[in-house]
Every structure is written in structure tokens, then in C-alpha cells.
Amino acid sequence: MMLIFVEKSLNPSAVWLKVASNEALTGVEQIIGKLKDSKEKPSEITILSVITHGKFASIDGVVNYSNGKPLSFCDVFTFTSASNKGVVKEVRSYHIRN
């Protein structure tokens, strides 16, 4: 269900830049494939802040996994437009294992 929401929220040519691993995923299929392949499943997500302005947004927080290794994150989003019809054009992810 969550992957359907993500898929509908992405521009077909969306790019996900994972800064720490220097990885770039392009297009809905690659991005959804990466999410499906993830072996780690979150047990809890704490959102610390959300900032929006025009066609930009960012969110940061902590993801806890059942294996006990938390991940601090900051994701910066660029949308196709500032309207409520805009979809995600680019995501830049900054992730740090605690």
C-alpha cells in the first residue's frame, strides 16, 4: 500500500540521490525497486521537523529498526511545481547510522 502511494507521488523521471553512498536512482521503476529490495523494516519513525517553501520541502528525524540500529535522516524534496498537483521530481537523502 505504501509503495503505491510513493509511486503515485513521483514524477516518471524522478531522481533519488543518496549522498552518503553516492548512489543515484532514476525513474519510478528504479526507485520502487530499491524500496522493495530493502531488507530492513522500520519499527518506529520519529519526525523531528518538516519545512516547506514553494516547490521545496525537507524532513528530518530518526528511523528505528528491529535490529536496534537507528538511522538519522534528512531528505530534501523538489517538486514539479508549488501547487498541490506537483509530484516529486528529486530527493536528496542524507542518512547517518547512529
PyMOL CGO cylinders between C-alpha atoms (Angstrom):
from pymol import cmd
from pymol.cgo import CYLINDER

trace = [
    CYLINDER, 0.00, 0.00, 0.00, 2.78, 2.43, 0.93, 0.3, 1, 1, 1, 1, 1, 1,
    CYLINDER, 2.78, 2.43, 0.93, 4.66, 1.72, -2.30, 0.3, 1, 1, 1, 1, 1, 1,
    CYLINDER, 4.66, 1.72, -2.30, 1.55, 2.58, -4.33, 0.3, 1, 1, 1, 1, 1, 1,
    CYLINDER, 1.55, 2.58, -4.33, 1.43, 5.98, -2.60, 0.3, 1, 1, 1, 1, 1, 1,
    CYLINDER, 1.43, 5.98, -2.60, 5.15, 6.54, -3.28, 0.3, 1, 1, 1, 1, 1, 1,
    CYLINDER, 5.15, 6.54, -3.28, 4.74, 5.54, -6.93, 0.3, 1, 1, 1, 1, 1, 1,
    CYLINDER, 4.74, 5.54, -6.93, 1.83, 7.95, -7.44, 0.3, 1, 1, 1, 1, 1, 1,
    CYLINDER, 1.83, 7.95, -7.44, 3.81, 10.74, -5.76, 0.3, 1, 1, 1, 1, 1, 1,
    CYLINDER, 3.81, 10.74, -5.76, 6.79, 10.50, -8.13, 0.3, 1, 1, 1, 1, 1, 1,
    CYLINDER, 6.79, 10.50, -8.13, 7.35, 12.16, -11.49, 0.3, 1, 1, 1, 1, 1, 1,
    CYLINDER, 7.35, 12.16, -11.49, 8.13, 9.37, -14.04, 0.3, 1, 1, 1, 1, 1, 1,
    CYLINDER, 8.13, 9.37, -14.04, 11.70, 10.70, -14.39, 0.3, 1, 1, 1, 1, 1, 1,
    CYLINDER, 11.70, 10.70, -14.39, 12.24, 11.38, -10.67, 0.3, 1, 1, 1, 1, 1, 1,
    CYLINDER, 12.24, 11.38, -10.67, 15.78, 11.14, -9.27, 0.3, 1, 1, 1, 1, 1, 1,
    CYLINDER, 15.78, 11.14, -9.27, 16.75, 9.91, -5.79, 0.3, 1, 1, 1, 1, 1, 1,
    CYLINDER, 16.75, 9.91, -5.79, 20.27, 10.95, -4.81, 0.3, 1, 1, 1, 1, 1, 1,
    CYLINDER, 20.27, 10.95, -4.81, 21.66, 9.06, -1.83, 0.3, 1, 1, 1, 1, 1, 1,
    CYLINDER, 21.66, 9.06, -1.83, 24.53, 11.33, -0.81, 0.3, 1, 1, 1, 1, 1, 1,
    CYLINDER, 24.53, 11.33, -0.81, 26.43, 9.07, 1.63, 0.3, 1, 1, 1, 1, 1, 1,
    CYLINDER, 26.43, 9.07, 1.63, 26.64, 6.15, -0.81, 0.3, 1, 1, 1, 1, 1, 1,
    CYLINDER, 26.64, 6.15, -0.81, 27.00, 8.35, -3.91, 0.3, 1, 1, 1, 1, 1, 1,
    CYLINDER, 27.00, 8.35, -3.91, 24.07, 6.46, -5.45, 0.3, 1, 1, 1, 1, 1, 1,
    CYLINDER, 24.07, 6.46, -5.45, 21.62, 7.93, -7.96, 0.3, 1, 1, 1, 1, 1, 1,
    CYLINDER, 21.62, 7.93, -7.96, 18.38, 6.17, -8.83, 0.3, 1, 1, 1, 1, 1, 1,
    CYLINDER, 18.38, 6.17, -8.83, 16.46, 7.48, -11.83, 0.3, 1, 1, 1, 1, 1, 1,
    CYLINDER, 16.46, 7.48, -11.83, 12.85, 6.82, -12.68, 0.3, 1, 1, 1, 1, 1, 1,
    CYLINDER, 12.85, 6.82, -12.68, 9.93, 5.32, -10.79, 0.3, 1, 1, 1, 1, 1, 1,
    CYLINDER, 9.93, 5.32, -10.79, 10.90, 1.69, -11.54, 0.3, 1, 1, 1, 1, 1, 1,
    CYLINDER, 10.90, 1.69, -11.54, 14.43, 2.02, -10.11, 0.3, 1, 1, 1, 1, 1, 1,
    CYLINDER, 14.43, 2.02, -10.11, 13.23, 3.89, -7.03, 0.3, 1, 1, 1, 1, 1, 1,
    CYLINDER, 13.23, 3.89, -7.03, 10.38, 1.48, -6.25, 0.3, 1, 1, 1, 1, 1, 1,
    CYLINDER, 10.38, 1.48, -6.25, 12.70, -1.48, -6.94, 0.3, 1, 1, 1, 1, 1, 1,
    CYLINDER, 12.70, -1.48, -6.94, 15.20, -0.17, -4.39, 0.3, 1, 1, 1, 1, 1, 1,
    CYLINDER, 15.20, -0.17, -4.39, 12.47, 0.26, -1.77, 0.3, 1, 1, 1, 1, 1, 1,
    CYLINDER, 12.47, 0.26, -1.77, 11.15, -3.27, -2.42, 0.3, 1, 1, 1, 1, 1, 1,
    CYLINDER, 11.15, -3.27, -2.42, 14.65, -4.77, -2.11, 0.3, 1, 1, 1, 1, 1, 1,
    CYLINDER, 14.65, -4.77, -2.11, 15.28, -3.23, 1.31, 0.3, 1, 1, 1, 1, 1, 1,
    CYLINDER, 15.28, -3.23, 1.31, 15.75, -5.97, 3.88, 0.3, 1, 1, 1, 1, 1, 1,
    CYLINDER, 15.75, -5.97, 3.88, 15.46, -3.61, 6.85, 0.3, 1, 1, 1, 1, 1, 1,
    CYLINDER, 15.46, -3.61, 6.85, 11.96, -2.84, 8.03, 0.3, 1, 1, 1, 1, 1, 1,
    CYLINDER, 11.96, -2.84, 8.03, 11.38, 0.17, 10.30, 0.3, 1, 1, 1, 1, 1, 1,
    CYLINDER, 11.38, 0.17, 10.30, 9.82, -0.45, 13.70, 0.3, 1, 1, 1, 1, 1, 1,
    CYLINDER, 9.82, -0.45, 13.70, 9.39, 3.27, 14.50, 0.3, 1, 1, 1, 1, 1, 1,
    CYLINDER, 9.39, 3.27, 14.50, 9.86, 6.60, 12.72, 0.3, 1, 1, 1, 1, 1, 1,
    CYLINDER, 9.86, 6.60, 12.72, 10.26, 9.84, 14.66, 0.3, 1, 1, 1, 1, 1, 1,
    CYLINDER, 10.26, 9.84, 14.66, 9.86, 13.03, 12.63, 0.3, 1, 1, 1, 1, 1, 1,
    CYLINDER, 9.86, 13.03, 12.63, 11.67, 15.99, 14.17, 0.3, 1, 1, 1, 1, 1, 1,
    CYLINDER, 11.67, 15.99, 14.17, 10.85, 18.69, 11.64, 0.3, 1, 1, 1, 1, 1, 1,
    CYLINDER, 10.85, 18.69, 11.64, 9.22, 19.36, 8.30, 0.3, 1, 1, 1, 1, 1, 1,
    CYLINDER, 9.22, 19.36, 8.30, 9.94, 22.53, 6.32, 0.3, 1, 1, 1, 1, 1, 1,
    CYLINDER, 9.94, 22.53, 6.32, 8.16, 23.57, 3.13, 0.3, 1, 1, 1, 1, 1, 1,
    CYLINDER, 8.16, 23.57, 3.13, 8.56, 26.57, 0.84, 0.3, 1, 1, 1, 1, 1, 1,
    CYLINDER, 8.56, 26.57, 0.84, 7.22, 26.78, -2.70, 0.3, 1, 1, 1, 1, 1, 1,
    CYLINDER, 7.22, 26.78, -2.70, 8.26, 23.67, -4.61, 0.3, 1, 1, 1, 1, 1, 1,
    CYLINDER, 8.26, 23.67, -4.61, 10.77, 22.58, -1.95, 0.3, 1, 1, 1, 1, 1, 1,
    CYLINDER, 10.77, 22.58, -1.95, 10.38, 20.58, 1.27, 0.3, 1, 1, 1, 1, 1, 1,
    CYLINDER, 10.38, 20.58, 1.27, 12.62, 18.83, 3.78, 0.3, 1, 1, 1, 1, 1, 1,
    CYLINDER, 12.62, 18.83, 3.78, 12.07, 16.40, 6.61, 0.3, 1, 1, 1, 1, 1, 1,
    CYLINDER, 12.07, 16.40, 6.61, 14.40, 15.06, 9.26, 0.3, 1, 1, 1, 1, 1, 1,
    CYLINDER, 14.40, 15.06, 9.26, 14.16, 12.52, 12.01, 0.3, 1, 1, 1, 1, 1, 1,
    CYLINDER, 14.16, 12.52, 12.01, 15.19, 9.09, 13.21, 0.3, 1, 1, 1, 1, 1, 1,
    CYLINDER, 15.19, 9.09, 13.21, 14.19, 5.63, 11.95, 0.3, 1, 1, 1, 1, 1, 1,
    CYLINDER, 14.19, 5.63, 11.95, 14.46, 2.75, 14.43, 0.3, 1, 1, 1, 1, 1, 1,
    CYLINDER, 14.46, 2.75, 14.43, 14.80, -0.77, 13.09, 0.3, 1, 1, 1, 1, 1, 1,
    CYLINDER, 14.80, -0.77, 13.09, 14.07, -4.06, 14.82, 0.3, 1, 1, 1, 1, 1, 1,
    CYLINDER, 14.07, -4.06, 14.82, 17.82, -4.87, 14.69, 0.3, 1, 1, 1, 1, 1, 1,
    CYLINDER, 17.82, -4.87, 14.69, 18.45, -1.93, 17.06, 0.3, 1, 1, 1, 1, 1, 1,
    CYLINDER, 18.45, -1.93, 17.06, 20.48, 0.23, 14.64, 0.3, 1, 1, 1, 1, 1, 1,
    CYLINDER, 20.48, 0.23, 14.64, 18.84, 3.67, 14.36, 0.3, 1, 1, 1, 1, 1, 1,
    CYLINDER, 18.84, 3.67, 14.36, 19.26, 5.86, 11.29, 0.3, 1, 1, 1, 1, 1, 1,
    CYLINDER, 19.26, 5.86, 11.29, 19.18, 9.66, 11.42, 0.3, 1, 1, 1, 1, 1, 1,
    CYLINDER, 19.18, 9.66, 11.42, 17.91, 11.16, 8.19, 0.3, 1, 1, 1, 1, 1, 1,
    CYLINDER, 17.91, 11.16, 8.19, 17.32, 14.39, 6.35, 0.3, 1, 1, 1, 1, 1, 1,
    CYLINDER, 17.32, 14.39, 6.35, 15.58, 14.22, 2.99, 0.3, 1, 1, 1, 1, 1, 1,
    CYLINDER, 15.58, 14.22, 2.99, 15.22, 17.27, 0.73, 0.3, 1, 1, 1, 1, 1, 1,
    CYLINDER, 15.22, 17.27, 0.73, 12.47, 17.18, -1.90, 0.3, 1, 1, 1, 1, 1, 1,
    CYLINDER, 12.47, 17.18, -1.90, 12.00, 19.19, -5.08, 0.3, 1, 1, 1, 1, 1, 1,
    CYLINDER, 12.00, 19.19, -5.08, 8.50, 19.02, -6.57, 0.3, 1, 1, 1, 1, 1, 1,
    CYLINDER, 8.50, 19.02, -6.57, 7.47, 19.66, -10.17, 0.3, 1, 1, 1, 1, 1, 1,
    CYLINDER, 7.47, 19.66, -10.17, 5.51, 22.72, -9.02, 0.3, 1, 1, 1, 1, 1, 1,
    CYLINDER, 5.51, 22.72, -9.02, 4.44, 24.55, -5.89, 0.3, 1, 1, 1, 1, 1, 1,
    CYLINDER, 4.44, 24.55, -5.89, 0.77, 23.63, -6.45, 0.3, 1, 1, 1, 1, 1, 1,
    CYLINDER, 0.77, 23.63, -6.45, -0.93, 20.75, -4.69, 0.3, 1, 1, 1, 1, 1, 1,
    CYLINDER, -0.93, 20.75, -4.69, -0.79, 18.88, -8.01, 0.3, 1, 1, 1, 1, 1, 1,
    CYLINDER, -0.79, 18.88, -8.01, 3.03, 18.81, -8.01, 0.3, 1, 1, 1, 1, 1, 1,
    CYLINDER, 3.03, 18.81, -8.01, 4.80, 15.46, -7.67, 0.3, 1, 1, 1, 1, 1, 1,
    CYLINDER, 4.80, 15.46, -7.67, 8.33, 14.65, -6.50, 0.3, 1, 1, 1, 1, 1, 1,
    CYLINDER, 8.33, 14.65, -6.50, 10.97, 15.48, -9.09, 0.3, 1, 1, 1, 1, 1, 1,
    CYLINDER, 10.97, 15.48, -9.09, 14.10, 14.91, -6.95, 0.3, 1, 1, 1, 1, 1, 1,
    CYLINDER, 14.10, 14.91, -6.95, 15.01, 13.63, -3.49, 0.3, 1, 1, 1, 1, 1, 1,
    CYLINDER, 15.01, 13.63, -3.49, 18.41, 14.18, -1.87, 0.3, 1, 1, 1, 1, 1, 1,
    CYLINDER, 18.41, 14.18, -1.87, 18.90, 11.87, 1.11, 0.3, 1, 1, 1, 1, 1, 1,
    CYLINDER, 18.90, 11.87, 1.11, 21.41, 12.43, 3.89, 0.3, 1, 1, 1, 1, 1, 1,
    CYLINDER, 21.41, 12.43, 3.89, 21.46, 9.36, 6.15, 0.3, 1, 1, 1, 1, 1, 1,
    CYLINDER, 21.46, 9.36, 6.15, 23.72, 8.62, 9.13, 0.3, 1, 1, 1, 1, 1, 1,
    CYLINDER, 23.72, 8.62, 9.13, 23.80, 5.38, 11.12, 0.3, 1, 1, 1, 1, 1, 1,
    CYLINDER, 23.80, 5.38, 11.12, 23.91, 6.14, 14.84, 0.3, 1, 1, 1, 1, 1, 1,
]
cmd.load_cgo(trace, "trace")
